[in-house]
Amino acid sequence: MSNWHRRRAAYRVIVEADAKALIERFGDQAYSEARKRQHYLLDGDYVNRPEYHWERVKVAIRRIERQR
């Protein structure tokens, strides 16, 4: 496995963990919270995550919610 694949797999774990943490903390409002964080990013908050991170978290939240 190349370094790119390893980094990508590690990043997917982070996205899943953030999605699950938001679901656990905010329940049905997890998707909205991810959207809010995505918008806050534009204002300079949540700079510890890349710009596209919260979009991927929103997708993960929807996927997890559908599996329930």
N, C-alpha and C positions, 0 to 999 in steps of 0.2 A: 504494500500500500504506500502510495506517495505521501509526501508531507502535506500536500494540498488536501488529499482525502482525509488524513488524520485531523487536520485543523478543521475541516468542514464537519466531520463527525463530532468533534469536541464542541463546536459551536452549536450544532443541533441539540446537544445535551443541555447547553445553557438556555437555549430558546425553550425547550420542553420544561426545564426547571422553572423558568420565569412564568411560563403559561400556567403550570400547575400551582405555583405559589399565588398567582393572581386569582385563580379559581378558588383556591382554598380560603383566601382572605376575603374576596369580594363576591364569591358565589356567582349568581346570575349577572352581576354587573362587571365581571372580569373583562369582557370584551370592551366595554365602555372605558374601563380604567386603562386598558392598553392604548386605546385611541387617545385618551387624555394625555398619557405619558408621551405618545408620539408627538402631540402638539406642543407639550412642554419642552420637548427636545429642541424645537425650533426657537424657543425662548432662552435656551442655554441650560435648562435643567436636564437631569438624567444623562449627563455627558459621558458617563461610564459605559454607555452602549452606543454602537454605531447607529447612524441615522435610520437604516433599514431594519434595525432589530425589532422594533415594536410592531412593524408590519408583519414580520414573521411570527411574532408572538400571537398576534391576532389570529393568524391562520391556524396556529397550533391550538389556540383556545377553541375555535370553531370545530376543528377535527376532534378534539377531546370531548367536547359537548355532544357531538353527533354519535360518538361511540357509547355514550351512556344510555 
